[in-house]
Amino acid sequence: MNRGIKLIKNRSDIGAGTRGSDLGIDAIEVAAINKGSDFFNIFPFVDVKTHNETIYNKVRNNFAKRIEHVVQQCTRVADATALALGEGYFPLVFSGDHSSAVGTISGIKSAFPEKTLGVIWIDAHADLHSPYTSPSGNIHGMPLAAALNEDNLDCGINGVEEETIGFWNDLKNIGIKGAKLLPQHLIYFGVRDTESAEDCLISNAGIKNYTVSEIRFRGMDTCMQEAIRKLEACDMLYVSFDVDSMDCDMVSYGTGTPVEKGFDPDEVIAILKGIISSRKAICLEVVEVNPLLDNKGNRMAEAAFCVIEEAIAFLRENDQ
């Protein structure tokens, strides 16, 4: 294919409950500089305007905090992603918190509305909450529910106000109206920290989760080949890499919601290479590096950059 890479830098953390992931992109760039890499100088890039100043505003929608601004932010990310794809680029999206994925996925579908999208979600969390089910109201726990157009009302615990419902519907309809993918076209890698509402949805929809223990027991190659077969009906694949998929004790606590017993960086690289080998990968997003929480200097950003650098090198080799 010989696609060029375009970097989309989305320094937004308004969908998170903890501040600091807006600094994650700069931390990754510092990691590249300290490694002596010119990675961030060789590709074109776009800086997405943010709404980070709204963190000072009073929260009006407690079950979907700052949702009115998250809608605007995700719309900007969607536009930037669709434009990059329309120009023939492979978008490499760097985001602060994971709510951004609604925008990225919506941008992909608006660029290619007739194509079937598959999503590979490398994460410790399922991110399947809606305003009706969320225990925190933080929208970085809701992007997949929005992309699936799923309210999960059967598991609802919150009485959501009309204003919030309106913004939630706006979020679900960015780019094109309705669901951007089907549940059978979503595959998790490494999810190990979920709530009951998410567990119910995962079970009812039959969403596959390749746990860390399953991959280590059955073997990476076996699981990757099986995952790609499960997505054979998909024309294109989007990959979302949340750094909390990696083991916090082994790597770092430099992310908003660290979880133990995760992947090591080499395992994430192997997953990404397996997906890239399918030749259907169309976009990669990296999220939730928070240098303010890093207990090992800049270790999380360093680990994330090593993963990204190797995956993109493999992508460029396979695009020849």
VOBA-1610 file (N, C-alpha, C; in pm, whole numbers, padded with zeros to 5 digits, always signed):
BEGIN
Met+00082-00121+00000Met+00000+00000+00000Met+00085+00126+00000Asn+00197+00122+00073Asn+00289+00235+00082Asn+00219+00360+00134Arg+00145+00344+00243Arg+00078+00458+00305Arg+00176+00539+00388Gly+00157+00670+00388Gly+00231+00754+00480Gly+00165+00752+00617Ile+00240+00791+00718Ile+00189+00802+00855Ile+00159+00949+00884Lys+00046+00975+00945Lys+00016+01110+00993Lys-00016+01104+01140Leu+00051+01186+01219Leu+00029+01191+01363Leu-00084+01288+01395Ile-00177+01243+01475Ile-00285+01328+01525Ile-00266+01338+01676Lys-00239+01459+01724Lys-00207+01481+01865Lys-00327+01548+01933Asn-00387+01473+02021Asn-00509+01518+02089Asn-00480+01527+02239Arg-00432+01642+02283Arg-00391+01661+02422Arg-00511+01697+02509Ser-00603+01605+02522Ser-00725+01628+02599Ser-00738+01526+02709Asp-00775+01572+02830Asp-00797+01478+02940Asp-00930+01502+03011Ile-01023+01573+02944Ile-01146+01611+03011Ile-01243+01496+03032Gly-01218+01382+02967Gly-01303+01266+02987Gly-01257+01177+03101Ala-01144+01212+03164Ala-01088+01129+03271Ala-01127+01183+03408Gly-01106+01101+03509Gly-01133+01142+03646Gly-01011+01200+03715Thr-00892+01174+03658Thr-00766+01221+03714Thr-00696+01306+03609Arg-00646+01421+03650Arg-00579+01509+03556Arg-00437+01459+03524Gly-00390+01493+03405Gly-00251+01467+03370Gly-00227+01394+03241Ser-00330+01322+03189Ser-00306+01249+03064Ser-00293+01343+02944Asp-00334+01470+02961Asp-00312+01568+02854Asp-00163+01592+02831Leu-00080+01556+02929Leu+00065+01571+02918Leu+00132+01446+02862Gly+00053+01343+02838Gly+00109+01216+02795Gly+00181+01222+02662Ile+00127+01299+02567Ile+00191+01308+02435Ile+00329+01370+02447Asp+00338+01477+02524Asp+00468+01542+02543Asp+00565+01447+02613Ala+00515+01368+02707Ala+00601+01271+02776Ala+00654+01167+02679Ile+00571+01123+02585Ile+00616+01026+02484Ile+00720+01090+02392Glu+00698+01217+02358Glu+00796+01286+02274Glu+00929+01300+02347Val+00925+01329+02476Val+01047+01337+02556Val+01118+01201+02556Ala+01040+01094+02568Ala+01097+00960+02565Ala+01170+00934+02433Ala+01110+00981+02324Ala+01173+00964+02192Ala+01303+01044+02184Ile+01299+01167+02231Ile+01419+01251+02229Ile+01532+01187+02310Asn+01498+01139+02430Asn+01600+01079+02516Asn+01656+00950+02458Lys+01578+00886+02372Lys+01625+00765+02305Lys+01707+00797+02181Gly+01709+00926+02144Gly+01782+00966+02024Gly+01706+00941+01896Ser+01573+00930+01906Ser+01490+00901+01789Ser+01433+01030+01730Asp+01424+01034+01597Asp+01363+01149+01530Asp+01220+01118+01486Phe+01158+01021+01553Phe+01024+00974+01518Phe+00925+01088+01498Phe+00926+01184+01588Phe+00826+01290+01583Phe+00864+01403+01487Asn+00976+01387+01419Asn+01016+01486+01318Asn+00996+01437+01175Ile+00972+01307+01158Ile+00971+01253+01022Ile+00831+01238+00963Phe+00728+01258+01046Phe+00592+01242+00998Phe+00516+01375+01007Pro+00426+01401+00913Pro+00338+01518+00928Pro+00246+01497+01047Phe+00201+01608+01105Phe+00117+01596+01223Phe+00015+01709+01227Val-00087+01689+01308Val-00185+01792+01334Val-00211+01795+01484Asp-00216+01915+01541Asp-00253+01934+01681Asp-00402+01966+01687Val-00477+01882+01754Val-00620+01904+01767Val-00645+02004+01880Lys-00722+02106+01850Lys-00757+02205+01952Lys-00829+02135+02067Thr-00803+02178+02190Thr-00862+02112+02306Thr-00958+02204+02382His-01029+02142+02475His-01119+02212+02567His-01072+02191+02711Asn-00941+02178+02732Asn-00891+02145+02864Asn-00923+02252+02969Glu-00943+02375+02923Glu-00976+02481+03019Glu-01110+02459+03087Thr-01193+02374+03028Thr-01327+02351+03086Thr-01321+02268+03213Ile-01203+02220+03249Ile-01190+02145+03373Ile-01224+02233+03493Tyr-01214+02365+03473Tyr-01245+02459+03581Tyr-01395+02487+03593Asn-01471+02446+03492Asn-01614+02473+03494Asn-01686+02377+03589Lys-01796+02422+03642Lys-01878+02338+03728Lys-01936+02222+03645Val-01932+02102+03701Val-01989+01985+03634Val-02141+01992+03639Arg-02204+01990+03521Arg-02349+02000+03513Arg-02415+01866+03489Asn-02337+01769+03439Asn-02393+01637+03404Asn-02317+01530+03481Asn-02361+01502+03604Asn-02284+01419+03696Asn-02264+01275+03648Phe-02354+01224+03565Phe-02341+01086+03518Phe-02267+01077+03385Ala-02226+01193+03333Ala-02141+01200+03214Ala-02069+01335+03220Lys-01965+01341+03299Lys-01901+01467+03333Lys-01838+01535+03211Arg-01871+01663+03197Arg-01818+01747+03088Arg-01855+01694+02950Ile-01966+01624+02941Ile-02002+01559+02815Ile-02022+01659+02703Glu-02072+01778+02735Glu-02094+01876+02629Glu-01962+01913+02560His-01852+01915+02636His-01722+01947+02579His-01655+01825+02518Val-01682+01708+02575Val-01629+01583+02515Val-01688+01563+02376Val-01815+01596+02358Val-01876+01586+02225Val-01801+01674+02126Gln-01772+01797+02166Gln-01699+01887+02076Gln-01558+01835+02048Gln-01492+01785+02151Gln-01356+01735+02134Gln-01353+01613+02042Cys-01445+01521+02064Cys-01448+01400+01981Cys-01487+01432+01837Thr-01566+01534+01817Thr-01599+01577+01681Thr-01474+01628+01610Arg-01392+01702+01682Arg-01266+01750+01624Arg-01173+01634+01590Val-01165+01535+01679Val-01081+01418+01652Val-01134+01341+01532Ala-01266+01328+01524Ala-01328+01259+01410Ala-01294+01329+01280Asp-01303+01459+01279Asp-01273+01537+01158Asp-01127+01519+01117Ala-01037+01525+01215Ala-00894+01510+01185Ala-00862+01370+01134Thr-00926+01270+01192Thr-00904+01132+01149Thr-00957+01108+01008Ala-01078+01156+00982Ala-01138+01138+00849Ala-01056+01208+00743Leu-01006+01328+00774Leu-00924+01402+00679Leu-00796+01326+00648Ala-00730+01275+00750Ala-00606+01201+00728Ala-00630+01078+00641Leu-00736+01007+00670Leu-00768+00888+00589Leu-00802+00927+00446Gly-00875+01036+00430Gly-00910+01083+00296Gly-00789+01124+00215Glu-00683+01165+00285Glu-00558+01203+00218Glu-00467+01082+00192Gly-00513+00965+00232Gly-00436+00843+00207Gly-00338+00806+00317Tyr-00346+00872+00431Tyr-00256+00844+00542Tyr-00308+00733+00632Phe-00217+00675+00708Phe-00249+00589+00822Phe-00242+00679+00945Pro-00356+00709+01009Pro-00351+00797+01126Pro-00296+00724+01248Leu-00194+00781+01309Leu-00144+00737+01438Leu-00188+00843+01538Val-00287+00808+01618Val-00353+00905+01705Val-00296+00894+01845Phe-00246+01005+01896Phe-00202+01014+02034Phe-00305+01096+02111Ser-00366+01034+02211Ser-00468+01104+02288Ser-00437+01099+02436Gly-00498+01191+02510Gly-00487+01190+02654Gly-00573+01080+02712Asp-00700+01110+02737Asp-00787+01007+02793Asp-00861+00932+02682His-00920+00818+02720His-00973+00723+02621His-01108+00762+02562Ser-01171+00868+02614Ser-01297+00911+02553Ser-01278+00949+02407Ser-01155+00987+02372Ser-01122+01028+02235Ser-01154+00921+02132Ala-01154+00795+02174Ala-01175+00686+02079Ala-01310+00694+02009Val-01410+00755+02076Val-01538+00775+02008Val-01516+00859+01882Gly-01434+00962+01896Gly-01406+01048+01782Gly-01329+00976+01673Thr-01225+00903+01712Thr-01144+00832+01613Thr-01226+00731+01536Ile-01302+00649+01608Ile-01386+00549+01542Ile-01489+00615+01451Ser-01548+00724+01497Ser-01648+00795+01416Ser-01585+00855+01291Gly-01461+00902+01305Gly-01392+00956+01189Gly-01363+00850+01085Ile-01325+00731+01130Ile-01301+00620+01037Ile-01428+00585+00961Lys-01539+00574+01034Lys-01664+00537+00968Lys-01717+00647+00877Ser-01694+00772+00912Ser-01740+00879+00823Ser-01655+00884+00697Ala-01529+00841+00706Ala-01444+00835+00587Ala-01482+00717+00498Phe-01521+00605+00561Phe-01555+00484+00486Phe-01687+00425+00538Pro-01798+00494+00514Pro-01926+00451+00572Pro-01975+00317+00522Glu-01933+00275+00403Glu-01982+00149+00347Glu-01897+00029+00388Lys-01784+00054+00453Lys-01696-00055+00492Lys-01728-00103+00633Thr-01702-00230+00658Thr-01727-00290+00789Thr-01603-00274+00877Leu-01624-00217+00996Leu-01514-00186+01086Leu-01502-00290+01197Gly-01380-00335+01221Gly-01349-00417+01336Gly-01264-00337+01433Val-01282-00361+01562Val-01209-00288+01665Val-01136-00385+01756Ile-01007-00362+01775Ile-00927-00437+01870Ile-00891-00341+01983Trp-00933-00377+02103Trp-00923-00289+02220Trp-00825-00352+02319Ile-00703-00297+02325Ile-00599-00347+02413Ile-00601-00261+02539Asp-00653-00316+02648Asp-00690-00232+02761Asp-00713-00320+02884Ala-00696-00261+03001Ala-00734-00330+03124Ala-00884-00320+03150His-00949-00225+03082His-01090-00195+03108His-01175-00213+02983Ala-01302-00244+03004Ala-01392-00270+02892Ala-01447-00142+02831Asp-01455-00034+02909Asp-01503+00097+02860Asp-01638+00087+02791Leu-01727+00011+02854Leu-01860-00016+02798Leu-01973+00049+02877His-01938+00141+02966His-02043+00207+03044His-02116+00312+02959Ser-02234+00346+03005Ser-02310+00458+02952Ser-02344+00549+03070Pro-02400+00666+03045Pro-02441+00749+03159Pro-02540+00679+03251Tyr-02612+00582+03199Tyr-02710+00509+03279Tyr-02645+00408+03374Thr-02525+00362+03343Thr-02462+00256+03422Thr-02334+00300+03492Ser-02275+00411+03454Ser-02143+00448+03504Ser-02144+00480+03654Pro-02054+00417+03731Pro-02045+00452+03873Pro-01968+00581+03898Ser-01892+00628+03800Ser-01809+00748+03818Ser-01854+00868+03737Gly-01920+00844+03623Gly-01957+00953+03534Gly-01843+01000+03445Asn-01728+00932+03451Asn-01614+00969+03367Asn-01628+00906+03229Ile-01621+00990+03125Ile-01656+00942+02991Ile-01546+00856+02930His-01426+00857+02988His-01324+00765+02933His-01361+00620+02961Gly-01465+00596+03039Gly-01516+00461+03057Gly-01635+00428+02969Met-01665+00515+02871Met-01785+00499+02789Met-01764+00492+02638Pro-01643+00504+02585Pro-01630+00519+02439Pro-01686+00403+02357Leu-01670+00280+02403Leu-01720+00168+02324Leu-01872+00158+02327Ala-01932+00193+02440Ala-02078+00196+02444Ala-02132+00297+02344Ala-02067+00412+02337Ala-02109+00514+02240Ala-02090+00465+02097Ala-01977+00402+02071Ala-01950+00353+01934Ala-02045+00242+01894Leu-02088+00163+01993Leu-02183+00054+01967Leu-02328+00101+01971Asn-02348+00229+02006Asn-02483+00284+02022Asn-02562+00206+02127Glu-02494+00179+02238Glu-02548+00092+02342Glu-02568+00169+02473Asp-02693+00176+02520Asp-02725+00242+02648Asp-02718+00145+02765Asn-02739+00016+02739Asn-02741-00087+02843Asn-02840-00052+02954Leu-02960-00018+02915Leu-03063+00026+03011Leu-03102-00084+03109Asp-03089-00209+03070Asp-03124-00318+03159Asp-03039-00319+03286Cys-02920-00262+03276Cys-02829-00258+03391Cys-02817-00117+03449Gly-02909-00030+03412Gly-02901+00109+03454Gly-02916+00126+03605Ile-02837+00219+03660Ile-02844+00253+03803Ile-02863+00403+03826Asn-02852+00481+03718Asn-02856+00626+03731Asn-02981+00686+03667Gly-03037+00785+03731Gly-03146+00862+03671Gly-03088+00979+03595Val-03077+00965+03465Val-03004+01062+03381Val-03096+01174+03335Glu-03048+01297+03348Glu-03127+01414+03310Glu-03134+01428+03158Glu-03237+01499+03113Glu-03261+01515+02969Glu-03143+01581+02898Glu-03082+01679+02962Glu-02968+01746+02899Glu-02856+01647+02872Thr-02827+01562+02969Thr-02721+01463+02952Thr-02757+01364+02843Ile-02883+01322+02840Ile-02928+01229+02737Ile-02909+01289+02598Gly-02938+01417+02584Gly-02920+01484+02455Gly-02776+01483+02410Phe-02684+01516+02502Phe-02542+01515+02466Phe-02492+01373+02441Trp-02542+01277+02518Trp-02504+01137+02497Trp-02546+01092+02356Asn-02665+01129+02314Asn-02709+01095+02179Asn-02623+01165+02074Asp-02581+01288+02102Asp-02490+01358+02011Asp-02358+01282+01999Leu-02308+01233+02113Leu-02181+01161+02113Leu-02192+01033+02030Lys-02303+00963+02042Lys-02324+00838+01969Lys-02340+00860+01819Asn-02373+00982+01781Asn-02404+01009+01640Asn-02300+01096+01569Ile-02181+01108+01627Ile-02074+01182+01560Ile-02037+01108+01431Gly-02011+01184+01326Gly-01968+01124+01199Gly-02084+01072+01118Ile-02135+00959+01157Ile-02256+00902+01098Ile-02348+00861+01212Lys-02476+00855+01186Lys-02570+00822+01291Lys-02564+00673+01327Gly-02581+00647+01456Gly-02595+00509+01500Gly-02463+00437+01522Ala-02474+00306+01537Ala-02359+00222+01570Ala-02252+00227+01463Lys-02127+00232+01505Lys-02013+00234+01413Lys-01959+00094+01387Leu-01997+00000+01476Leu-01953-00139+01459Leu-02052-00229+01531Leu-02043-00359+01501Leu-02126-00460+01565Leu-02048-00525+01680Pro-02117-00574+01784Pro-02047-00636+01897Pro-01955-00751+01857Gln-01995-00827+01756Gln-01912-00941+01714Gln-01785-00896+01642His-01777-00767+01612His-01657-00713+01548His-01570-00635+01645Leu-01592-00659+01774Leu-01510-00602+01881Leu-01439-00715+01953Ile-01307-00701+01969Ile-01228-00800+02042Ile-01141-00727+02144Tyr-01145-00778+02265Tyr-01062-00725+02373Tyr-00933-00805+02386Phe-00828-00734+02427Phe-00704-00798+02469Phe-00666-00740+02605Gly-00663-00826+02707Gly-00610-00785+02836Gly-00709-00726+02933Val-00838-00722+02902Val-00937-00663+02993Val-00945-00748+03120Arg-00933-00684+03235Arg-00931-00757+03363Arg-00988-00676+03479Asp-01048-00560+03451Asp-01105-00477+03557Asp-01237-00420+03506Thr-01347-00488+03537Thr-01478-00449+03485Thr-01581-00440+03597Glu-01693-00373+03568Glu-01807-00371+03658Glu-01917-00463+03604Ser-02014-00491+03691Ser-02117-00591+03657Ser-02197-00552+03533Ala-02225-00423+03513Ala-02301-00381+03395Ala-02224-00414+03267Glu-02093-00396+03272Glu-02010-00429+03156Glu-02003-00579+03135Asp-01988-00653+03245Asp-01982-00799+03235Asp-02109-00855+03170Cys-02223-00797+03209Cys-02350-00841+03153Cys-02356-00818+03003Leu-02311-00700+02961Leu-02313-00666+02819Leu-02216-00753+02740Ile-02099-00775+02795Ile-01999-00860+02728Ile-02054-01001+02710Ser-02117-01052+02813Ser-02171-01188+02808Ser-02288-01198+02710Asn-02380-01105+02719Asn-02499-01109+02633Asn-02464-01089+02486Ala-02364-01005+02459Ala-02326-00976+02320Ala-02223-01075+02267Gly-02168-01158+02353Gly-02069-01255+02310Gly-01937-01193+02266Ile-01897-01085+02333Ile-01772-01016+02299Ile-01654-01096+02354Lys-01556-01123+02270Lys-01441-01204+02309Lys-01335-01119+02378Asn-01286-01169+02490Asn-01176-01106+02562Asn-01062-01206+02574Tyr-00949-01175+02510Tyr-00829-01257+02526Tyr-00754-01206+02648Thr-00765-01277+02758Thr-00700-01235+02881Thr-00551-01261+02874Val-00478-01196+02963Val-00333-01217+02969Val-00302-01363+02995Ser-00374-01425+03088Ser-00346-01565+03122Ser-00379-01658+03006Glu-00488-01630+02932Glu-00523-01715+02819Glu-00416-01708+02710Ile-00368-01589+02682Ile-00266-01574+02578Ile-00139-01647+02618Arg-00102-01637+02745Arg+00021-01703+02790Arg+00005-01855+02794Phe-00115-01901+02820Phe-00139-02046+02824Phe-00150-02105+02684Arg-00229-02040+02598Arg-00255-02095+02464Arg-00148-02056+02362Gly-00078-01947+02389Gly+00023-01898+02296Gly-00025-01778+02217Met+00063-01681+02200Met+00027-01557+02131Met-00015-01584+01987Asp+00062-01663+01914Asp+00031-01688+01772Asp-00106-01751+01756Thr-00138-01848+01839Thr-00267-01915+01831Thr-00381-01816+01853Cys-00369-01735+01957Cys-00475-01638+01989Cys-00487-01531+01882Met-00375-01484+01828Met-00380-01380+01726Met-00445-01434+01598Gln-00408-01553+01558Gln-00467-01611+01437Gln-00617-01630+01454Glu-00658-01672+01573Glu-00800-01690+01600Glu-00873-01557+01598Ala-00813-01454+01657Ala-00876-01321+01660Ala-00895-01266+01520Ile-00795-01279+01437Ile-00805-01229+01300Ile-00913-01304+01223Arg-00925-01434+01249Arg-01033-01511+01184Arg-01170-01461+01229Lys-01183-01426+01356Lys-01310-01376+01407Lys-01350-01245+01339Leu-01252-01173+01289Leu-01277-01043+01226Leu-01265-01049+01074Glu-01272-01169+01017Glu-01251-01182+00872Glu-01359-01112+00791Ala-01477-01089+00849Ala-01583-01017+00777Ala-01559-00867+00774Cys-01460-00819+00848Cys-01433-00676+00855Cys-01339-00632+00742Asp-01370-00518+00685Asp-01286-00462+00578Asp-01167-00386+00632Met-01178-00335+00754Met-01075-00250+00811Met-01075-00267+00962Leu-00955-00247+01022Leu-00938-00267+01165Leu-00880-00141+01229Tyr-00941-00102+01339Tyr-00890+00007+01423Tyr-00837-00056+01551Val-00720-00012+01594Val-00658-00066+01715Val-00642+00045+01817Ser-00692+00020+01938Ser-00678+00116+02046Ser-00590+00055+02154Phe-00480+00122+02185Phe-00383+00074+02283Phe-00383+00167+02404Asp-00448+00122+02510Asp-00445+00194+02638Asp-00327+00138+02717Val-00240+00227+02763Val-00118+00179+02827Val-00145+00107+02959Asp-00267+00121+03015Asp-00296+00046+03137Asp-00318-00103+03109Ser-00314-00141+02982Ser-00313-00284+02947Ser-00185-00350+02994Met-00080-00270+03013Met+00048-00323+03058Met+00050-00334+03211Asp+00127-00426+03260Asp+00133-00451+03403Asp+00194-00332+03477Cys+00119-00277+03572Cys+00164-00155+03640Cys+00285-00181+03729Asp+00295-00300+03788Asp+00409-00329+03874Asp+00535-00353+03791Met+00519-00413+03676Met+00633-00440+03589Met+00679-00315+03515Val+00584-00234+03468Val+00617-00119+03384Val+00615+00010+03466Ser+00496+00055+03506Ser+00484+00183+03575Ser+00339+00207+03615Tyr+00322+00296+03712Tyr+00189+00341+03751Tyr+00152+00472+03681Gly+00220+00504+03573Gly+00200+00631+03504Gly+00081+00632+03411Thr-00036+00599+03466Thr-00161+00601+03393Thr-00274+00619+03492Gly-00388+00670+03447Gly-00495+00709+03538Gly-00555+00598+03620Thr-00566+00478+03562Thr-00628+00365+03631Thr-00542+00240+03615Pro-00429+00235+03683Pro-00338+00120+03668Pro-00399-00007+03725Val-00365-00120+03660Val-00416-00251+03703Val-00300-00351+03694Glu-00286-00430+03798Glu-00178-00529+03800Glu-00209-00647+03709Lys-00108-00731+03688Lys-00119-00856+03613Lys-00158-00833+03467Gly-00091-00736+03406Gly-00115-00706+03266Gly-00005-00757+03176Phe-00006-00707+03053Phe+00094-00746+02954Phe+00229-00683+02984Asp+00334-00743+02931Asp+00461-00672+02923Asp+00468-00606+02785Pro+00555-00507+02766Pro+00558-00436+02637Pro+00578-00525+02516Asp+00660-00630+02529Asp+00683-00719+02415Asp+00555-00790+02373Glu+00469-00821+02468Glu+00343-00886+02434Glu+00251-00790+02358Val+00250-00664+02397Val+00170-00566+02323Val+00224-00550+02181Ile+00355-00547+02167Ile+00416-00538+02034Ile+00374-00657+01949Ala+00374-00775+02008Ala+00335-00895+01934Ala+00189-00888+01890Ile+00102-00835+01976Ile-00039-00820+01938Ile-00052-00723+01821Leu+00016-00611+01830Leu+00008-00511+01722Leu+00063-00566+01591Lys+00172-00639+01597Lys+00228-00698+01475Lys+00133-00800+01415Gly+00065-00876+01501Gly-00032-00972+01451Gly-00146-00905+01378Ile-00192-00793+01431Ile-00301-00720+01366Ile-00253-00657+01235Ile-00135-00598+01239Ile-00080-00535+01119Ile-00058-00638+01009Ser-00021-00760+01047Ser+00003-00866+00948Ser-00123-00902+00870Ser-00240-00871+00925Ser-00365-00898+00853Ser-00382-00806+00733Arg-00305-00698+00730Arg-00309-00596+00624Arg-00444-00524+00618Lys-00517-00528+00729Lys-00644-00456+00738Lys-00637-00338+00834Ala-00526-00325+00905Ala-00515-00217+01002Ala-00519-00081+00932Ile-00604+00006+00981Ile-00625+00136+00916Ile-00594+00253+01007Cys-00582+00227+01139Cys-00558+00335+01235Cys-00515+00275+01367Leu-00422+00340+01435Leu-00378+00302+01568Leu-00387+00422+01660Glu-00442+00400+01780Glu-00451+00508+01879Glu-00384+00464+02007Val-00314+00557+02071Val-00242+00532+02196Val-00292+00633+02299Val-00332+00582+02418Val-00397+00670+02515Val-00352+00642+02658Glu-00382+00741+02744Glu-00379+00730+02891Glu-00240+00725+02953Val-00137+00776+02885Val-00009+00798+02953Val-00025+00921+03042Asn+00003+00905+03170Asn-00008+01018+03264Asn+00123+01033+03340Pro+00211+01123+03295Pro+00343+01136+03359Pro+00335+01189+03502Leu+00225+01255+03537Leu+00214+01307+03674Leu+00200+01194+03776Leu+00160+01076+03731Leu+00140+00963+03821Leu+00252+00860+03812Asp+00352+00888+03729Asp+00456+00789+03704Asp+00547+00776+03826Asn+00559+00655+03877Asn+00642+00630+03995Asn+00785+00591+03957Lys+00814+00594+03825Lys+00948+00556+03779Lys+01001+00658+03679Gly+00989+00786+03712Gly+01034+00890+03620Gly+00939+00904+03503Asn+00986+00869+03384Asn+00902+00876+03263Asn+00886+00737+03202Arg+00885+00636+03285Arg+00891+00498+03237Arg+00772+00458+03152Met+00651+00501+03190Met+00534+00460+03111Met+00543+00515+02969Ala+00581+00641+02956Ala+00595+00700+02824Ala+00706+00631+02745Glu+00813+00594+02812Glu+00923+00524+02746Glu+00877+00388+02694Ala+00802+00317+02776Ala+00751+00186+02733Ala+00653+00202+02617Ala+00565+00303+02627Ala+00469+00327+02519Ala+00540+00361+02389Phe+00644+00443+02397Phe+00716+00480+02275Phe+00785+00360+02212Cys+00845+00274+02293Cys+00909+00153+02238Cys+00808+00067+02163Val+00688+00053+02220Val+00583-00024+02154Val+00545+00041+02022Ile+00520+00172+02025Ile+00477+00245+01905Ile+00583+00240+01797Glu+00707+00268+01835Glu+00815+00274+01737Glu+00831+00141+01664Glu+00826+00033+01739Glu+00843-00099+01676Glu+00723-00136+01589Ala+00602-00103+01638Ala+00482-00136+01561Ala+00477-00057+01430Ile+00511+00070+01436Ile+00507+00153+01314Ile+00616+00111+01217Ala+00732+00074+01266Ala+00837+00023+01176Ala+00789-00102+01105Phe+00720-00190+01177Phe+00666-00312+01117Phe+00558-00279+01015Leu+00474-00181+01048Leu+00369-00137+00955Leu+00430-00086+00825Arg+00533-00005+00835Arg+00595+00052+00715Arg+00662-00055+00630Glu+00722-00154+00695Glu+00782-00265+00622Glu+00677-00345+00547Asn+00562-00366+00611Asn+00455-00447+00552Asn+00371-00370+00452Asp+00388-00240+00447Asp+00312-00158+00351Asp+00385-00143+00218Gln+00505-00195+00210Gln+00583-00181+00086Gln+00518-00260-00026
//
